[in-house]
Amino acid sequence: MEGSELRMPHRWRNLSLLVAAALLVGLAAGRVMAETAEPGTGGDPLVSKSYVDLVALYRVVEVSAGQKVIGEAGTELVLRGGRATAIDSALGGLLDVTAGTDIRGGSRIPANHLIVVPRSDGRGFQAETDLVLMVKGRVTIQD
């Protein structure tokens, strides 16, 4: 009986060493995996950088007089320079977030207001003069 009692601490020590080794291997593997994909780069597996640039950042778009700017659903536009009128659809106009109003077709787009296109149904801006816009989202420029 005394012999079996002496072996018990030896078994616990071996088990403790095995658990500690497994933890170290797991931590090392986790660190290697965490360092392989740098967030915000092209190698990030969750989203591509080009997608983030398109939907999360404003970009400057210049439009010539007479052209149309048609936005997809959720596109945000800010008129920074020039004059434009709204293009609406049968379902409504453009959302002026700054003023809290609906801009109907033919109405002047106010400068420096945040305008949102609510649906992908042909809504957007008609350029009366050359325009400078800040755009977040997808737009199509038509002649």
C-alpha angles and dihedrals in degrees: 000000000000090000093057091049091055092054095054097074089047091054092049091050091052091047091049091051091049092050092047091050091049091051092050092050090048093050092048092050091048092052092051091050092047092052096050098073116046110203114244096026131106089259093061105116097206101063134352121248091235090058092050090048090052099048104026105039131061115233128193115247123187118206128190123232112275096026125117126228110207117190132203122230112297096015114147121212133184119190105221099169139009133023127289139166129216125261110206136179136224087270096057146283139284122301113242100202093183095056097027093234141120113246110213127207115290094019118126116259109233116233119250094012122130107243122190126198104220099195140017094247105115101284121146145095133317109209113227091177133008108300137210111201136179107218133189112183134015125326135170120214112214129188 
